[in-house]
Amino acid sequence: MNLLKIGCKTMREGVVVSAIFFVAGILMILAGHKILPDLYYMQQIAMLAGLILLLFAPLILISTFLISVLPGSKEKLDKCEH
């Protein structure tokens, strides 16, 4: 399966995407709370999108970790330069 191929690059990408989702979630919540007008439920929609991003951040990080501990991935990760 191509989805479960793990390497140095995919580990880094998982951590970076998780950090981007976390920061974007916080910014969306703050924008919904402080910046957006209370028109057509725009505040609630932005805050919901931010909450979803915040919930996906640890999910991505945990799934990246779980893929890295699969049998056979240790040999691939030993070649990484840390």
GIPEPE-V302090 format. One record per helix or strand. SS is the DSSP state (H for helix, E for strand). FROM is the first residue (numbers start at 1). TO is the last residue. Records with the same first field share a line. If there is no record, write none. Layout:
# GIPEPE-V302090
SS->FROM-TO / FROM-TO
This chain:
# GIPEPE-V302090
H->8-35 / 42-68 / 73-78
